[in-house]
C-alpha cells in the first residue's frame, strides 16, 4: 500500500479560545487528573495516557502519563478527531490509516500505532478534549476497556466543571475577581509573546443603587444575572466576563483592538438599553457605562491596563453615563 505523502486536513470543530471559559489551560498538574490517566494506563496496559484538551489552535495536556510533552501541535492531533465522536474513537493501526500514516507522531516520536480516546463531554453537550490511551504497537480495545475509558472521561469532565464552579460568581455565573487577575495576566503574557492585541473593558451598571432601593435586592440580583446572560448572547464566546464587585464587571476581549472592541461593546450597550429585564416588580430597563483600554507593551501587570480601563470608565460616567469611552493618553500629546 502506498503511504500518503501529506497529512489530511485536521477537522476544526472548536471555536478558538473556547477553553478559556474553564480557566484550565496552562494550569499546574493536579493529582486528580494524573490519577485518572494512571488508571487508564494501568487498566488498558498501555504506556501513554493523557487528559488532552483541544482549543481552536492548541492541544494541551492536563495530565500526561508516559509522555514528557505538555502539548503537541493541533495539526498533528489524534484527539481533535476523537472530540467529534459520541463514543470512544479508536485507531487500531495508525500506519495503516490514511488519516494518520504520515503524521509526525506516527513516523517519529513517540511512534504512535494505537490510539483510543473518549471525549470529555460537558453538561451543555460540548466536548473540550479527551481521555486517551496510546501504544507503540497495533492493538484492539475490548468492550470492558471502552466502558472504563468512558467512565474515566466522564469523571474528568465533571472535575473540570466542579473546578469551573469554584472560579465563578455564584449569582451571575460570571468569573470572579481572582480568576480575572489570573486570566488578564495570561493575556498580558500572550500579548508579550505574540503581539496580538487584546482589549480590557470595565463596566458599571448605571444607577444600580437606585434599582435596589426602588425595586428591592431580588430585582437587583435579577438585573445582574440578566446583564451577564445578555453579554453571553451578544458578544463572542471567547470574550470573558468577570464580576469584580457589586455592579462592577470587567471583560477581556482577546485578539481585539480598541476600535473593534468599541464597535462590539457599543452594539451590546444599545441592546441592553432596549431590553426589558423581567422582575417580580415588573420590567426594568438599565444602562451601562463602559471604559476600554487596548494592551500596550507598557502593560506588564493587571494594575496598569486595569487602571487605564478604570480611568476610561470614569470618563464615560463623567460624560453622562450610558456610553463608551476609550482611554486617552494625555502624555502622548
Order of alpha helices (4+ residues) and beta strands (2+ residues): alpha-beta-beta-beta-alpha-beta-alpha-beta-beta-alpha-alpha-beta-alpha-alpha-beta-beta-alpha-beta-beta-beta-alpha-beta
